């Protein structure tokens, strides 16, 4: 160890250069580890912190004793808590207000939320808890005053976190909690209050199916509005940001792979530069193992402090934005738990560095000692290249001379470029989802509030081509009640109104047939010709024949398109807005005004998640930023690859300069070297994106629907142009560095 | 010898290498003229500054003080771009270790250098003529690893001559060769002077000094002139 430290002290400049590469790589790994770990585990941490129930059920208001009597009979249930949820309540604080607030009246027992600031609701009067998202968005602190319609001014006792939805303002409704005692103080205490939310904790969450099966007869007769399992919650949150989380994790892996390759290449170059020294050590009697061990130790000693610094800096850089994103999703930052993955990343980095130094040392010391003493680190080729003497082609040959390194660079860059293509494709898709309902096959432009008796009047409005009632019914698969799904039902043919692309099978033709979204088809293994047994939240089981599988994004692709006739038999009051398709060329604004004149309130139809329009825009921006960041990693990788090539071929470049080659000629040569890496990397990336990453991420992001995640012409042009620019910048930078040193130095001058 | 003109004129050339306590003056106010058509040998012990003088004369390195004039053009204080142009037009280098690009054939190494010269469309013919003249045609398509030392050095000389330089700078051109190959190389360098070129050779080889028009000795960075 002492010998190694002495050795390193004598090579300060090289040590510093290696340390800087390690620092840059560790920074990227620190960022990616932090982002990846924080996002991948944020939900579970939040669920634990908030004591999330295994099932959250919303009913029409009912006496607590009546509901409790039914739920107590359920198997596998260990604890039940109740709340009264009051919606469309006025909330005002800190100069902000809304009429769309939700007040949860907490009736004791386990809370189902975690208190992240201040204290929980207790016996003190005049206190309220606010959701973390509300506190953040409105700038509220513990001790501030919040005015609640009907309850007046209350003091904020604490900030609560619950994970049954994404956070306000991503979720449209700001939520606060007050105790039942507080409500009792204002309106009189009730012995048997009315509740509409039940939280259930199970003894064995793995046996959720059994509990839900028993719940069906137990709650028969109660109007159930929502039955939300942990898995369902997770899906809802993933629906909001699953694409981004998955891609950020992919980005983390790509950045880590690029950093690892950069480190290994740098360590490799350092060892090969010292080939003659290794020869001397071998000549003096050092064994191969000793030489290899020394090289690995040297590399680790250089990398250890730089990697620690880089990882720390990367983690500090990333934790802020990651925490903000987690806050949007009602999830929790990792805190000290991040230390474990960072420690693993640190170990991994040092292992890569050690291997990156040991392997080339092992390879180099296989050569005869006499050859090593001559100092050549490249075996002289015995085959002539066909490229001739053009500088660009010679540069290409230089770049490919080290097959292993060249292949490594091509693969690393290819993966990075494929990720950029993918990220851009998803960003484009998000914008399309935001702006263009047609992306989802949605053809109706307006929805109108009304019932089926209004249909003739709506159809008579000028500019209206077709109108039909669109009903949505929350349901579950009868055989797997943990698989929630949404039925979208029309009285007639749904295709004029929404025609999600058919993936297989055909369109439905009768009330006994359905088309299913591919998210549901994947989850339940459904295919055309199969049978779907539905359990609507209210109503009896219905069975349908599956005739088609469609690509759908709504509700993660867990949708069923059906005719409404069979549902109406169970619930004649089944309602929903009227979907309106416009005549070709009709102006949406004109039709809206004509509908208003006829007494109908209409609104424009948007993409999949009208309430999340701004968030979709933010996600697209984040993704494009990520693409830019990966692009910068590509630039760093190609710059380093060219720098290594220029360093390896220092003497050849000096020789060209001695013969009168200008910086432009060296630039052309190094440009050829860059092209030799970038062009195959681009080809590899296109194949990888189209054949592997696109399909995988489409499924990953969707659990969803299989989305056509292929880059468009603009995306390809941007990536191609970016690569050309990166190659040019890298070539010019390497040429500039190469021409900085005196030609004589490059020729390996020995003063004599 | 024909009419002699001072092709290379060196005045007060000084160069120090290293820094601080490790600093060492390898050239100390060196003065040297080399005429067109002249073969000058530079001798001296190891570390006396021979190769440094050669590199400075060819614009491969920069002096601390003094002036260098090559074919009427000053090298000192010029930009790297101008130096590159002057090297391409006026200077050819021959190195002890040949320094051929290992992936290119011998002929392609010559062709590579021709790209930087002024022969333009005539360059391929000039390359072929040189390769033939130096008796290298049978091995023209071989890569350096397949060539003998003498063949490699002959290709290096062809490369040095391909752009018709006025000055050929050779750093121990026979140092890695046996006596027979060394004699061939020396003959080629000698022949180069007949076209009016100047050749400045750094050497330890007695055969080279014996063949030179003039031998100069460097000692402790100072040039001791000798005339043959």
Interface residues (C-beta under 8 A of the other chain):
Chain A: X378 X380 X381 X382 X383 X384 X385 X388 X389 X390 X391 X394 X397 X398 X401 X651 X652 X655 X656 X657 X658 X659 X660 X661 X662 X663 X665 X739 X742 X743 X744 X745 X747 X748 X749 X750 X751 X752
Chain B: X17 X26 X46 X47 X48 X49 X50 X51 X52 X55 X58 X59 X60 X61 X62 X80 X81 X84 X85 X86 X87 X88 X89 X91 X93 X95 X97 X99 X101 X102 X103 X104 X105 X108 X109 X111 X112 X113 X115 X116 X117 X141 X142 X143 X144 X145 X146 X159 X163 X202
